[in-house]
């Protein structure tokens, strides 16, 4: 039986989601290649929620570089500042907006097991 990479990734990601009382949460899971961290947003929407962005930022940026921000769904000054720091570290235009390139980099760094800065 031939298994596609997308099916393997899809089943792995689905197996790492944890939802409690309708709220998604970050999960750390050991995989063959190391630690994978996932920020789940349920249901999946075309645009990521602020809460998901906050979670991804917390996983992508070293807390020693910028303290953890609350994952409260409110896009306040700390969220925007951390997003701009992330964009600068990732070599992206620093505009404080989460477009397709920023989102792709956030997903990559949050799931990489290392920090962008």
Kinemage of the C-alpha trace (Angstrom):
@kinemage 1
@onewidth
@group {chain A} dominant
@subgroup {mainchain}
@vectorlist {calphas} color= white
{ca unk a 1} P 0.000 0.000 0.000
{ca unk a 2} L 1.441 3.336 -1.067
{ca unk a 3} L 1.172 6.179 1.461
{ca unk a 4} L 1.465 9.764 0.308
{ca unk a 5} L 3.486 12.302 2.281
{ca unk a 6} L 0.397 14.510 2.620
{ca unk a 7} L -1.574 11.675 4.218
{ca unk a 8} L 1.240 10.967 6.662
{ca unk a 9} L 1.618 14.634 7.584
{ca unk a 10} L -2.157 15.091 7.826
{ca unk a 11} L -2.602 12.158 10.160
{ca unk a 12} L 0.408 13.242 12.257
{ca unk a 13} L -0.899 16.797 12.634
{ca unk a 14} L -4.392 15.580 13.480
{ca unk a 15} L -2.987 13.230 16.081
{ca unk a 16} L -1.249 16.118 17.860
{ca unk a 17} L -4.264 18.393 18.319
{ca unk a 18} L -5.649 18.780 21.820
{ca unk a 19} L -8.918 20.587 22.401
{ca unk a 20} L -10.306 21.238 25.871
{ca unk a 21} L -13.715 22.843 26.354
{ca unk a 22} L -13.645 24.173 22.782
{ca unk a 23} L -10.279 25.902 23.227
{ca unk a 24} L -7.228 24.863 21.253
{ca unk a 25} L -3.878 24.590 22.949
{ca unk a 26} L -0.219 24.148 22.044
{ca unk a 27} L 1.078 20.596 22.149
{ca unk a 28} L 4.596 19.197 22.266
{ca unk a 29} L 5.068 15.737 20.802
{ca unk a 30} L 8.150 13.637 20.217
{ca unk a 31} L 8.551 12.386 16.662
{ca unk a 32} L 11.237 10.330 14.936
{ca unk a 33} L 12.964 13.539 13.865
{ca unk a 34} L 12.741 15.407 17.179
{ca unk a 35} L 10.262 17.550 19.016
{ca unk a 36} L 7.342 18.947 17.053
{ca unk a 37} L 5.219 21.716 18.492
{ca unk a 38} L 1.789 22.420 17.092
{ca unk a 39} L -0.607 25.287 17.748
{ca unk a 40} L -4.087 24.067 16.966
{ca unk a 41} L -6.957 26.270 15.853
{ca unk a 42} L -10.290 24.479 15.767
{ca unk a 43} L -12.186 24.816 13.540
{ca unk a 44} L -9.640 25.572 10.827
{ca unk a 45} L -10.423 28.858 9.172
{ca unk a 46} L -9.096 30.529 6.031
{ca unk a 47} L -7.429 33.150 8.252
{ca unk a 48} L -5.580 32.115 11.406
{ca unk a 49} L -6.937 33.495 14.657
{ca unk a 50} L -4.970 35.979 16.740
{ca unk a 51} L -4.714 33.287 19.403
{ca unk a 52} L -3.040 30.921 16.941
{ca unk a 53} L -0.632 33.645 15.827
{ca unk a 54} L 0.247 34.338 19.475
{ca unk a 55} L 0.915 30.652 20.064
{ca unk a 56} L 3.100 30.388 16.954
{ca unk a 57} L 5.041 33.504 17.996
{ca unk a 58} L 5.657 32.041 21.447
{ca unk a 59} L 7.078 28.886 19.868
{ca unk a 60} L 9.136 30.658 17.183
{ca unk a 61} L 10.827 33.395 19.253
{ca unk a 62} L 13.088 32.549 22.166
{ca unk a 63} L 11.496 33.706 25.455
{ca unk a 64} L 14.917 35.055 26.441
{ca unk a 65} L 14.754 37.355 23.402
{ca unk a 66} L 11.129 38.412 23.889
{ca unk a 67} L 8.995 37.204 26.832
{ca unk a 68} L 6.029 34.933 26.211
{ca unk a 69} L 2.878 36.829 25.311
{ca unk a 70} L -0.589 35.854 26.556
{ca unk a 71} L -2.490 33.666 24.085
{ca unk a 72} L -5.696 35.579 24.733
{ca unk a 73} L -6.830 36.378 21.187
{ca unk a 74} L -6.292 40.109 21.663
{ca unk a 75} L -3.900 41.775 19.229
{ca unk a 76} L -2.330 44.247 21.616
{ca unk a 77} L 1.024 46.065 21.651
{ca unk a 78} L 2.973 43.016 22.884
{ca unk a 79} L 1.614 40.818 20.080
{ca unk a 80} L 2.425 43.412 17.416
{ca unk a 81} L 5.910 44.040 18.863
{ca unk a 82} L 6.709 40.316 18.963
{ca unk a 83} L 5.368 39.877 15.422
{ca unk a 84} L 7.576 42.710 14.152
{ca unk a 85} L 10.602 41.221 15.923
{ca unk a 86} L 9.827 37.849 14.349
{ca unk a 87} L 9.499 39.386 10.887
{ca unk a 88} L 12.869 41.125 11.250
{ca unk a 89} L 14.588 37.952 12.449
{ca unk a 90} L 13.023 35.910 9.628
{ca unk a 91} L 14.142 38.394 6.952
{ca unk a 92} L 10.590 39.441 6.123
{ca unk a 93} L 9.233 42.954 5.573
{ca unk a 94} L 8.505 44.358 9.048
{ca unk a 95} L 4.915 45.547 8.788
{ca unk a 96} L 3.199 43.878 11.767
{ca unk a 97} L 0.760 42.036 9.497
{ca unk a 98} L 0.363 38.297 9.050
{ca unk a 99} L 0.273 37.726 5.312
{ca unk a 100} L 0.973 34.452 3.511
{ca unk a 101} L 4.781 34.740 3.758
{ca unk a 102} L 4.744 35.647 7.441
{ca unk a 103} L 2.298 32.849 8.222
{ca unk a 104} L 4.415 30.299 6.340
{ca unk a 105} L 7.545 31.387 8.242
{ca unk a 106} L 5.679 31.343 11.567
{ca unk a 107} L 4.457 27.803 10.912
{ca unk a 108} L 7.939 26.706 9.884
{ca unk a 109} L 9.743 28.154 12.909
{ca unk a 110} L 7.066 27.107 15.406
{ca unk a 111} L 7.347 23.518 14.195
{ca unk a 112} L 11.128 23.455 13.719
{ca unk a 113} L 12.080 22.853 17.351
{ca unk a 114} L 14.419 25.866 17.273
{ca unk a 115} L 14.005 29.625 17.505
{ca unk a 116} L 14.331 32.166 14.711
{ca unk a 117} L 15.852 34.624 17.226
